Amino acid sequence: MRELYIQVKPGSSRDQVEQLEDGTWMVRLKAKPVDGAANNALIELLSRTFDVPKSHISIARGETSRFKKVLIRES
């Protein structure tokens, strides 16, 4: 299982994932944080980025925060 510590910036002009020098991840999302849209977009983007099914990705902490702990189950 892989743990990612992510800072999310919703409402950006594009979707983008980048790893920062301290090991955390910065994820920019076009989706707004309304009715879980940003969380859904985050899971979709991480699924494509890490080539894993969406069902293998869960938000362990920070559901309503910009700072999240995400777990990715690998096969």
Secondary structure, 3 states (H helix, E strand, C coil): CEEEEEEEECCCCCCEEEECCCCCEEEECCCCCCCCHHHHHHHHHHHHHHCCCHHHEEEEECCCCCEEEEEECCC
